[in-house]
């Protein structure tokens, strides 16, 4: 699934049996891949594959993902990507402010 909010593109992936966030700059444009997978199964061997673009996470326990958008954040809309364990505890989160995203390679 791909969705775009203003100048932000986020890919949401599944079926890899672990969770993490990767980022790359395609044509000087930041592209985020939010993987949340593992509500019923996990696989440590898939998670051990080297990923030079990983910026957050690598959670290999049963989990689900949340995408929250705060349209009323102080500076600019704020996207929070969260991975939550099936016990309800936050495994990790990553925030992306829309005002930091630029076609010239700006970062969150």
Protein Blocks (a to p, Z undefined) as FASTA:
>chain_A
ZZdehjaccdddehkopacdddddeehiacdddddehfkbccfklmmpccfkbcggjidb
dddddddddfkbfkbccdddddddfkopafbdcdddfklpcfkopaZZ
